[in-house]
Structure formats: C-alpha cells, structure tokens
Amino acid sequence: MLRTALTIAEDAFGLLVCEPAPLAFDARPVAGLPDRMMVLDELRDRLRAGAGTDCVDAVWRRLARHARDDGPAWVVGAVGVAAPGLTRMASRLSAGRRALADDIDAELLAGFLQALRTADLAAPRVWLRLCWAAWRAGLTARTVPELLELPAEVPVDVATAAGTPGRPYGHPDLILRRAVHAGVLSSEQAELIGRTRLGDVLIEQVAAECGDTAPVVRMRRKRAERRLLAALNRGDLSMPRTPAPAPR
C-alpha cells in the first residue's frame, strides 16, 4: 500500500485514540452531541453518521482552538477527525494521476493545516472552509504537472480557480528555461522540478544529495511550482512573437 501523508496521519491518529489514555473531546457544550466526553474516533464516527451544520461548526471551532492552543496531539486529533473527508478529496484529485498521489496528499494536508491554524473561527461554515483550503492546495499539486504537459486528463467535474492558459506552451524543458530567463524561477528550482516531475528522480534522492529531508525538498518544489503556475496563468511565459520586418 502506498504510504502518503494522509495514511501516516491516520496511523498517528490511531495511536492517539488507543487505551489507556485516548484523547477525548468535551462534547457537553455542543448541541446535538452526547452530554459527555467523547474519544476522538467516536466523535469522528458521530460526525460521519450525520450532524447538523450548527453542530459541525461548533465541533470544528473547538477542534481548531484545541489545535492552536493545546499542543501537537490536538493537531493530530483534528487531522484524524477530518481524515475521511480529506481522503475522499485526495482520491478524487489523484484519479488518473496515481504517480502524483503522494504529492497530492501532502499538499492537501498542508492546505488543511494552514487553514486550521489561520481560518476565521467566528465566520460560518468552518468545516467547509477548511475543506476548500485543502482542495485548492491539493489541486495545485496536480495542476502544475498538467501545465507541463505530463500525461492524464483533469476530470471534467474538477473546477479550477483560474482558467488554463492557452496552449501550446512548448516542450516542458523549454517552459522551465523560459521561467528561469524571466526570473520566475531560479536555475536550482527549475532543475528540481525538471528532475522530479519530468525525469525519473525521486524527491528522496534529491533530499539525500542536498542533506535535507524529503518534506523540506517537497515544500521547496511546491513553492517553486506555485510561482510557475501563477506565471503561466498570467501569460508571463508566452512565446514572444517574432517582430515583423521593418518596411523597406
């Protein structure tokens, strides 16, 4: 089985809710939940079985506050409660892109965690906004390789935040060279994308070469790809037109 950020998070959650001291959520202030403490896997099952919008909002406000204020265990706990929904999103995003499943899971989880730390908890639909942040981040992981003309099609039911720039862009290597020439990417960033997206080099190999961890290198590539995607969507890397010859 492929080990991704989400499967690792699920394993950590499983340890967190084990006896003899499972992490528990105080459900007493939340209308629609039992008037008692609930172990987080029980809370997750209750939410999956169906709960009203107000109940779900109240749960996620409290989970987010715990994650922000009460240490790493609550971050793992919040991710574990969210894991079924995040896994469904990751499955949709990686359809036809199994080679990108690890990157999609990692970016989706990173987007969720960022929103968990920063989302406005006073605004309504907390859970939906957390999910939307995760979806946008995961979509980036599959969109950049598509713009570099790697195989597979984006499903027709996956909407993107911005329209895809007109093709053709040219050969992927040429896109990267243009990005370096335009100052969008450094040569090191372009090489990282080229080797790991277009070549057959694994992130782990690059990490070993430069003495970093794989997550650090993956985050470095993520930042570079976001810059590249933004430039492509703006049309900054379009092929320049050949100027017309001066009249004689």
CORQUIJO-V215722 format. One record per residue. SS is DSSP state (@ for helix, = for strand, . for the rest). PHI is phi in whole degrees, 0 to 359 (* if undefined). OMEGA is omega in whole degrees, -180 to 180 (NA if undefined). Layout:
SS,PHI,OMEGA  SS,PHI,OMEGA
This chain:
.,*,179  .,294,179  .,265,180  .,237,180  @,302,-178  @,286,178  @,291,176  @,294,178  @,297,179  @,295,177  @,297,179  @,297,178  @,296,179  @,301,178  @,291,-176  @,291,-176  .,257,178  .,281,168  .,293,15  .,265,-176  .,225,-180  .,292,179  .,287,-174  =,236,-177  =,251,179  =,279,-176  .,273,-173  .,299,180  .,281,-173  .,259,177  .,296,180  .,102,177  .,246,179  .,301,-178  .,275,-176  .,193,172  =,283,179  =,233,172  =,299,-169  @,298,177  @,289,174  @,293,177  @,300,179  @,301,180  @,297,-180  @,295,179  @,294,179  @,294,-179  @,287,178  .,122,177  .,210,-180  .,292,-179  @,302,-179  @,297,179  @,296,-180  @,298,178  @,300,-179  @,297,178  @,299,-175  @,286,172  @,297,-179  @,290,178  @,298,180  @,295,178  @,295,176  @,300,-179  @,298,-179  @,282,-169  @,250,-165  .,242,169  .,100,-173  @,299,-179  @,300,-180  @,284,173  @,295,177  @,299,180  @,298,179  @,296,178  @,297,179  @,296,178  @,294,-180  @,281,-168  @,306,179  @,301,178  @,292,179  @,295,180  @,294,177  @,297,178  @,297,-179  @,298,179  @,297,178  @,295,-176  @,291,-177  .,268,177  .,300,-177  .,78,-179  .,226,-175  @,301,179  @,294,-179  @,259,-174  @,302,-179  @,297,179  @,295,-179  @,297,178  @,300,-178  @,296,-179  @,290,179  @,299,180  @,293,179  @,297,178  @,296,178  @,296,-178  @,295,177  @,299,179  @,292,178  @,301,-180  @,280,-167  @,238,-175  .,298,176  .,286,-176  .,278,178  .,277,-179  .,283,-179  .,286,176  .,56,-178  @,301,-177  @,299,-180  @,296,179  @,290,175  @,296,179  @,295,-178  @,296,177  @,298,179  @,295,-179  @,299,-179  @,300,-179  @,293,178  @,295,180  @,296,178  @,300,-177  @,295,178  @,262,-178  @,281,-178  @,299,176  @,300,178  @,297,180  @,294,176  .,274,173  .,68,172  .,281,-175  .,296,174  .,94,-177  .,250,173  .,284,179  .,303,-175  .,293,-177  .,268,177  .,264,180  .,276,177  .,251,-176  .,286,-179  .,223,180  .,295,178  .,287,179  .,299,-180  .,296,175  .,267,4  .,270,173  .,271,-173  .,105,180  .,298,-179  @,307,178  @,299,179  @,293,176  @,301,-179  @,295,178  @,296,178  @,297,-179  @,297,177  @,293,-179  @,298,-179  .,277,-179  .,80,178  .,285,179  .,236,168  .,280,179  @,297,179  @,293,178  @,294,179  @,297,179  @,296,179  @,299,179  @,296,-178  @,298,-177  @,291,-172  @,266,178  @,260,-175  @,260,179  .,263,-177  .,244,-178  .,267,179  .,276,175  @,306,-178  @,297,178  @,293,179  @,298,180  @,300,179  @,296,-179  @,294,-175  @,260,176  .,77,177  .,252,174  .,272,180  @,300,178  @,299,179  @,295,-180  @,293,179  @,297,178  @,293,177  @,297,178  @,294,179  @,302,-179  @,296,180  @,294,-179  @,293,177  @,295,176  @,298,-180  @,295,-180  @,299,179  @,298,180  @,294,178  @,295,180  @,293,177  @,280,-176  .,81,-177  .,290,-176  .,250,178  .,298,177  .,295,179  .,294,177  .,282,177  .,287,-177  .,296,179  .,293,-179  .,296,179  .,295,178  .,297,-180  .,275,NA
